[in-house]
Amino acid sequence: MEQAGLSRIDQQPATLRDVVLDRLRDAIIDGIFKPGDRLVERVLCEQLGVSRTVVRETLRYLDAEGLVEHVPHRGPIVARMTWAEARQIYDIRRKLETDAAMACAANMTTDLERRLRAALADLESASKAREPGALFKASTRFYGVIFEGAGHDIAWEVVQRLNGRISRLRIMTLTCNDREISGPAHMRMICEAIIARDPRAAFRAVENHLTDATAVAKKLLAQEGTPT
């Protein structure tokens, strides 16, 4: 007997944990909670109006993302990042993002161009509004379009696992004003090179962006006094 079909759920409703996860993640990315700050469960429960179970589960997720770390005798704190860790992340990004940009340029279509330009417009709007959380989400969508256009699904899964660690570095560098070329300007160059269907130019645009971002991150982490 043939089973009755089920209608597809295109968008799942957000759970309470998802809402709390977004709130805490944004608070860390926005700098409300700074590296090394303690995240006291009781206080978070009171501020968010949720149970300790939800807060604990959320903190475990943020730990897995690299935004929170658990320190013996102190409990959960906002994760600190060393330059050695940051350098590894940039090395991984350089390999994955240059490959994705080149493949996306080779696969360019009219619809892909439309979606990439729309993602860039959202990113530039968030940058002008100076909203770190919105800027991170917009930059993630921008890269998501590139990886999807490249057909690099597995590589995007790897990037998603690193997103927590990438988020702080990305916001740090995208919002830095002490740069010859701003972060959003670099993103526009990447976008234009991909849309021009020029894989070599796309490679160079990503390479230049990440070389610049790496130098900025190293300088800013040193100013924070983070260990190497």
N, C-alpha and C positions, 0 to 999 in steps of 0.2 A: 504494500500500500504506500502510495507516494505521500510524503509528509507535506503539510501545508506550509507555504512560504511565509517568511517573516519579513516585515518591512525594515529597511535599513535605518539605523539611527545615525543621522548625519552629524549631529552635534550632541554630545552627552552633557547632561546638566552638571554644573560644578558642585562638588561635594563641599561640606564644611571644611574638610582638611585642605582641599584645593584652594579655597578662599583664604584660609589662614596662611597657607604656604606662600601664596602670592603676596600677601600683606607683609610677612616677615622678610621674604626675599627682597621685595622692593625697599623695605626699611634699611636693609643692609646695603643694597646697591646705592640707595640715595644718600647713604652716610649718616642716617639717623642713629644707627648702631655702628660704631667704628671698630676696626681690627683690635682685638684684645678685650673688648667690652664683654662683661658677663651677661648672659641671657638667663635671667632668673625666672623659672617656670611660674612661680606664684604671681609675679608682677605681670608677666605676659598674659596669664589667665585673666587677671583683673582688667587689663587694658583691652583685651580682645573680646572678653565676655564668653570665653569657651572653657571647656574642661581641661584638666591637666593631661588627660589621655590624648586629646587632640594636639595639644602643644608639644608633648613628648614625641608623638609620631611625626609631627612637622619638623622638629629639630633633628630627628633621625634622617629625614629626607635631605635637609639642608647640610647635614654632615656628609652624606653620600655625594652631594653636589660640590663639596669643598668650600662651602660658605661658613660652615660652623665646625668647630672642633671641640672635643671633650677633653678637658684637662683634669687629671686626678686631683681631688680635694678642692677643686674650683667649680667643676661642672662645665656646662656648655659655654663657650665664648665665641665671638665672631672670629673666624679664622684669620690668621696672619699669613702673609705670603713672603717667601724669601726670593731673592733674585734668581737663585738656582732653579727654583720651581717655575718662576716666570719664564726664564730662558727656555726651559723644556717645552712649555706651552707654546711659545712662539715658534719653536722648531717644528712642532707638530702642525701648527696652523699653516706655516709656510708651505709645507709639503701638500697638505690637503687642499688649501684654498687656491694655490696656484694651479694645481691639477684641475680643480673644479671650474675655475674661471676660464681656463683654456677650453675645456670640454663644452662648457656652456656657450662660449663664443662660436664654437664649431656647430652647435645644435640650434643656433638662434632662429626663432620664428617670430612672426608678427605678434602672436599672443604672448610669447615669452618676453618680448621687448616691452609690451604694455605693462605686464606684471612687474617687471624689473624697474621700470620708470616710476610706477606707482609706489613701490617699496622704497625707492630712493627719495621720493617726495615726502613720504611719511617720516623718513629718517631726518631729512633736512628740517622739517617742521618741528620735530621733537627737539632737535639741536637748538633751533632758534628760541624755543620755549624754555630751554634750560631745565628740562625735566629728565634727570638721569634714568629713572625707571622706564619711562616711555621711550627714551633714546635707546636703551639696551634692547627692549622688545622690538623696536623698529629695526635696529641693526641685525637682530636675530632673524627677523622676517626677510630682510634684504639678502642675507647669506643663504637663508633657506631656499629662496627662489633660485639662486645661483646653483646650489647643490642639486636641487630638483631638476633644473634645466640641464645640468651636466649628466644626470642619471646616476649620480654617486650617492645612492641611498645608504649604503653601509658606512661610507665616510661621514655622512651627516649624522648617523647614529653615534659615531665616535665623538664628533664635535658636540653633540647634545649632552653626552656624558661629562664633557669638560666645561659645559656652559657656566656652571657656578664659578669655577676658577677664572674662566674667560671674562665673565661679566665685570668683575672688579677692574681687571686690566683694561678692558674695552672702554668702560666709562671713564677711567682715569685718563686714558690717552685721547679719547674723542672729545672730552671737555677741556683738555689742556689748551690754554691760549698761547703758550710759549713754544710755538711751532711755526716754521716757515710756511708750511702748507697744513691747513687744518685737517682734522680727521674726516669730517663730512666732505671736504674738497677731494681728499684721496678717494673716498667712496664714489664720488661722481666720476672721477677719472676711470675707476674700475668699471663702473656702469657703462660709460661711453665706449671703452675699449671692447667690452663684451658685445654691446649692441652693434658695433662696427664690424662684428664677425672677424675680429683679428686676434687669434689666440696668442700670438707673440706679444702684442701690445697688452693684452689682458694679463699675461704672465708678469710683464714688467710693472704694470700698475699695482698688482697685488704685492709684488716683491718690494717695490718702493714704499708702499703703505706700511708693510710689516717691518721693514728696516727702520723707518722713521718711528713707528710705534714702539719698537723694541728699545730704541735709544731713549725715548721719552719715559717709558716705564722704568727703565734702569735708573734714570735720574730721579724720578719721583719716589721710587722705593728707597733709594739712598737717603733722600731728604726725610723720609719717615723713620729712618734709622733701623730698617729691617735688616736682618743678618743676610750675608751672602751665601 
